[in-house]
Amino acid sequence: MNPAGEPRAVPAAKVPAQAYLLDVREDDEWRAGHAPGAKHIPLGLLGERVSQVPRDQDVYVICKSGRRSARATEALSSGGWRAINVADGMLGWESAGRTMTSESGEPPFVA
């Protein structure tokens, strides 16, 4: 959290290369394109799968535009996780020219 007690946020271009990146988008969005090495837990399943999210490191949370990830970041932060919202989401990731991959074998894109 920042000094005002609000969850922290960074643009996609500032996410460290080896960061734990949690993608909270839906399955079809994930399949279309995601960051290599990201972990995928759709926002609607985060509550039941939260035990899969590490508590001992910063967790960068990403969605398409930063809105869903902001909600997830707030929930994680209130539960004691060191969560950081990727404020511009996968749209920012793509705009920054960061590497993406897809599950389909097709060229990745942000859905």
Residue, then its C-alpha position, 0 to 999 in steps of 0.5 A: m500500500n502507498p502512504a495513503g493506505e491505497p493499493r499501489a499501482v504501476p504501468a505495465a512498462k514498469v513491471p519487473a521482468q521476474a515479477y510474480l504476475l497474476d492475470v485475473r482476466e477470463d479464460d478466452e482473454w487469457r487464451a488470446g494473449h498473455a504475458p509469458g510466465a503469468k499465473h492465471i486466476p479469473l477474478g471470479l475464482l480468486g476468492e476460492r483460489v487465493s491460497q495459490v497466490p504467494r504471500d512472501q513477495d510482491v504480486y503484480v495483478i493485471c487484467k485488460s485495462g486495469r479495472r478488474s485488477a484494481r479490484a483484485t489488488e484491493a481485495l488482496s491488499s486488504g487480506g495481507w498480500r503485497a499486491i500492486n495493480v498494473a494500472d494500464g493492464m494488458l493494453g499497456w503491456e502490448s503498447a509497451g512492446r512487452t512479450m506476449t504468448s497465446e495458448s492457441g498457437e496463433p499470434p497473441f493479441v489482447a482480447 
